[in-house]
Amino acid sequence: MSQTLLIELLTEELPPKALNNLGNHFAASIVEGLEKAQLINNANDYTAYASPRRLAVQVSNVKPKQDEQHIVKKGPAVNANEKAIAGFARSCGVEVGSLKIINDGKQDVYAHEFTQSGQTLAVLLEDIINTAIKKLPIPKVMRWGSSIFTFVRPVHGLVVLHGSEILPVSVLGLSSTNHTLGHRFLSQGEIVFANADEYASKLAEQGKVIANFAERKAYIQNELNQLSGSLNAQVAADDGLLDEVTALVEYPVVLQAQFEEKFLAVPQECLILTMQQNQKYFPLLDSNGKLMNRFLLVSNLKANDPSHIIHGNERVLRARLSDAEFFYKQDQKATLESRLPKLENVVYHNKIGSQAERIQRLQTIAGYIATQLNADKALTERAALLAKADLVSEMVGEFPELQGTMGKYYALHDGENPDVARAVEQHYQPRFAGDTLPENAIGTAVALADKLETLVGIWGIGLIPTGDKDPYALRRAALGVIRMLEKHPLSLPVLLKETFNTFPSGLLASETVQEVEDFIQARLAVHLQNDFAHDEVAAVLDQKDEKLTHIRTKINAIHAFKQLPESAVLAAANKRVQNLLKKNAINTQKTVNPDLMQQDEERILWNAMQETQPKIEQSLAKQDFQAALNILATLKPSVDAFFDGVMVMDENTAVRENRLNLLQSLSQQFNAVANIALLNDQ
């Protein structure tokens, strides 16, 4: 009879950032093993559990025994020697005459077919659990006590129940039981399960443990929302913090606490970071997005009077905020500019030099970009000069995540131009996919300079990303460059050359500029394929536009062109034209000579092209790519007639070359917006 199967590993506190992942992997691997063993019919009918001290899974409708197994054991080919065939029969425990001949898809082979009784769940389960444990994504394992076994944390208990039956399983040196431990402080002794179905309810009631990760997270989220709502505040936290806190508690209790208002004089980014990162607290913002001197914390203890828990957390936070206040006040005693000499001792990379040398390059690159964007060059160079100065501040030394942010505050404190201060903060943007771009031209110039200098410099000394290894985040830098160039009409090849020229001669590999451009183009293709079809992206990128501002408009135009009935024929014709031109070298200096045309079809095509050419040029000048492609579609009848009635490779050399030149001119019109030969058939 099919019943619920429960498996639980009782451990010491598991790593919080990995807990949910471990729980999901463990459960999924157990279910996978049961499915392969043909012990379940529905692989989706299970519940994963993960709390700080346990990984568990509850699987419904698990059979106590496999069904009878029809086994086909394949042997040697029918034309094998007699010795091999006899040996196979012996290994199967039968006579050669009992073997059957079947086809294995390639050839006829001898086979032994038989029915085998199914194995029991109790026999199979130990291997299934051990396999699941081995497959867990654990970067570092440990041993405990005198145990020879290893796991991410010491394991002290094992529950394996099928219905109400304890299955005799041994895992990690532990024998299976039907009892576990609940919350370290709130639980009343051992919790004994009468059957596998009562796991979650009994653990919650007697053990004070909400074992299901998602349930625990939803409970915390709801409590946070209710408490913050009562204060007309919003919680400043992301899913990452909520997940981590969920992994730290088994019986969450959300409490409200506060800190002295004087600390609000410190930039709120510093306070929020120390609350979230060091203490795992949830800061609160008012309706204007300003930090309040209140916060929420999630305790793992429920007390009749939680005041001692609240005051204890307030005391710990006070010390943290005092440190932040001290760092901030100390940093304000020196201007950003006065910190610049210290950057001479901060190594950027031993082959490229110090941060001070890097700043000189950033100034030159950013200054050039500013002239192209009509931004204030002096202010841009000033922002580039100060951009990295906060790296040697006390606050950034304690919280590296605040680089740029603290630079802005210190720049404003020093009386720098607000645009310079904003650029110092925003030159790291976009920091990640979906992050905002710098809001003005000065910030854009410094941000582009920063990412281009990293790309060219790091690539140029041979530190190229490989596989999933990208220690200098060149892929992220490339995406940042792409996103900014989609908004600003700057030439990518020119920017790369200008950047390359800021490095000492001979320091970087000579092919760096071309290789980095190819790398960015490849990242651009990946970036665009999130929104557009692969062939549409390929057709537009094949033109290798120096500026990326119209890339998306062109792809949208190509997408619309693909829907036209003429598109498939013209794409095929363009492919044919390109193949002919590749096989036959022509003198591109020669123009088409109408006097050498011998057939009406080539004259008609030439005249049609003469009509469309100025119209296409006018549309391109207005950046109306859709109109240009619609005009191109009108060539279909004359293109069809040409290829149906004209032999391009005429015996007469002059006629042949003239026709190839005609096709060269046609190809230029075909590819005015994109290489339509790369479009797939509809």
Helices and strands as residue ranges (DSSP letters): E 3-11, H 19-36, E 46-51, E 54-62, E 69-77, H 82-92, G 96-98, E 100-103, E 108-116, H 121-134, E 155-162, E 165-166, E 170-171, E 174-175, E 179-181, E 190-192, G 196-198, H 199-205, H 213-230, E 234-235, H 239-246, E 253-258, G 261-265, H 268-273, I 274-278, E 282-285, E 291-299, H 307-331, H 336-339, G 340-345, E 347-349, E 353-354, H 355-372, H 377-386, G 389-392, H 394-398, G 400-402, H 405-413, H 418-426, H 441-460, H 474-485, H 492-500, H 512-528, H 534-541, H 551-562, H 567-583, G 594-596, H 600-621, H 625-633, H 636-645, H 653-670, G 676-678
